[in-house]
Amino acid sequence: MTNRLLQYVAGISRLVSDSAIPIQTLLERAIELKGALVRVDDWLPDAFAQPGPEFYRQHLLYGDPLNRFSVVSFVWGPGQSTPIHDHTVWGVVGMLRGAEYSQAYRLGPQAPVPRGDEERLEVGEAFSLSPNRGDIHRVRNTFADRVSISIHTYGGNIGRIERSVFSADSPKVRPFVSGYANALVPNLWAIHDN
């Protein structure tokens, strides 16, 4: 049987190859593909599901050779969270294991201001983000006693893109490039489902 992640990457590749597709349509179709990927938890290699002792880990699963998209596993140790940050590119997030909370923000004159309520993402669910709609948020593991894993797809090589981290209580903005935790990426063509 064909590997689920390989099927997903092929589907996203077809989407981003269509230069006429409107971004909203791309995101809607990518959410459908992501939902199908994260509803079954039998495909993520253990090497890409390991949390860090202090901070969440971002493992590159696939990087498009034309930098049109990347697929990343975010592994959240108990109680771990991100700072408030942006993405500068579109993204689709799906929950594979556990659950996470995401709090959207908008930039205020003195500091980022929460936009709406914190949202909980459960296993099998997916959502999209886009700089066109506002892509600033903070994410945290829902659980203080176990690991959660979300699978992210971004409209570029997210580990190489310069983005921003925002102070929660001042107008300070700091540029950052996230990089990846893994030294190797999986060979999608060598992984097989049983």
N, C-alpha and C positions, 0 to 999 in steps of 0.2 A: 504494500500500500504506500502511496506517496506521503511524504512527511507533511504534517499540518503547517509547519512554519514555512516550508518551501512553497506550498500552495498559496499561503497568505502573501508571501513576497511576490509570487507571480501575479496575483491579483492586483496588488498595489502597483507593480511595475506597469501593468496594462493601464491602470487609471492615470498614472502620471505621464504615460506616453501620449495620451490624448490631449494635445495642446489646446483644443477647443472646449474642453470640459470646464464649466464654471466652477469656481472654488467651492461653492456651497454644495453642488452635486458631487464633487470629488469627496468632500467630507462626509456626506450622507452615505455614499457607497463604501467609503473606508470604514465607517462605523459598523456597517453590516458585516464587512469582512472581519473586522476586529472582534465583533461579538461572536462570530462563528469560531474564531481562533481561541478565545479565552473561555468558552463554555466547556471545553474539554481540556483537562489538565493531565496530559500524558506525553507531552512533547518537549518540555523545557529541560535540557541537560542540567544535571546537578551543579556543574561548574559555573553556571550562569544564574544560580538560585541561592548563592551564598551571601549572607548579610555581612556588613562590616561591623566591627566592635563598637564604633562611636557614631559613624555616619552611614546614611543609606549608600548603597552601591548602585552604579549605573553600568550595566554590562552591554556592550555592543553585540547584537545578534546578527545584524546584517547592515552593511553600508553599500548603498547603490553606487556603482562605479562612476556614474555621472553626477553624483551628489544631489540627486533629486529627492531622496528620502533615506532615512535610517530607521532601523527597528532596534529597540533597546529594552532590556528587562531592568526594572527598578526594583531593587530588593530592599525592603524596609525592615530593619531590625525593630525589636519591641520599642515603642515610643519614639522612634526616629521621625524627623521632619525636615523639610527644606526651609530655607529662608524665603521671604517674599521675593519672587523673581519673574522675569518675562521669558519669552521664547523667540520672538521676532520672526517665526515661521509657523505655518499651520501644524497642528498635531492632533492625533487621535490616541486616546488612552483607554485601555481595557483592563479589567481586574481579573487576574488569574487565580490568586490565592489570597485569602484573608479579606481585608477591606481597607479603604483609605478615605480620609476626609480631604476635601479641597475647598479652600476659601478664596473666592475671587476678590480682587481689589481694583480700585481705580486710583489714579494719582491725585492727591489733594495738594493744596498749597503748602502745607506743613509736613505731611506724611501720607503714606498710602491709607486709603479709607476702604473698609470692607464694602463689597458690592453684593448685596443679597446675603442669604444665609449660607453657612457652611454646608456642603453637599457630601453625602456618603456614597461611595462607589462600592458595589457588592460584586462578588464573583459572577462573571458572565456579562456584566454591564460594561458599556463603553460610552464615551463622550468625546466631543471635539473641542478644540480651541483654535483661535485665529487672531492674529494681530488686528484684523479688521473689526473684530467684535470686542477686543480687549483680551489680552492673554497674560495678565499679571495675576499670579495666585501663590498661595502657600499650600503645601500638601503635607499630610502627616499620616503615619500608620494609625489606624483606629485602635489597635491593640497594644497594651503595655506588656503583654506576656508572650507574644508570638510574632513570627515573621509574616509579612504580607508581600505579595509580588504583583506589580502591575506591568503591563506590556505597552510601550509607547512607540508610536510611529510619528516621525517629524518630517516636514518638507525640506530637508537638508540634512547634513551630517551634524547632528546636534552637539556632538562632542567637540567639534571644531568651531562652532559659531560663537562669536562674541555676543554675550547677552548682558543683562543687568540684574543686580541684587539690590533691593530697596530696604532701607532702614525702616523698622516698624514705627519709630517714634520721631523721625526727623526727615528732612527732604534729601538726605544723603543717598547717593546712587553710586554703586561700585560696579565696574565692568568685570566680567568673569568669563572664562571658557571652562566648561565642565570636564571635558576629557572623559575617559572610560576607566573602569576598575580592572577590566580584563586585559591580559597581554595577548591573548589569542581570540579569534572569533570561530564560531562553530562552522564546520563544513556541512552545509545544508543538504548536500547531495549524498552524504555518507550516513545521515541519520534516518532510520526507518522506524515506522510505527509497527507494532505487533498486531 
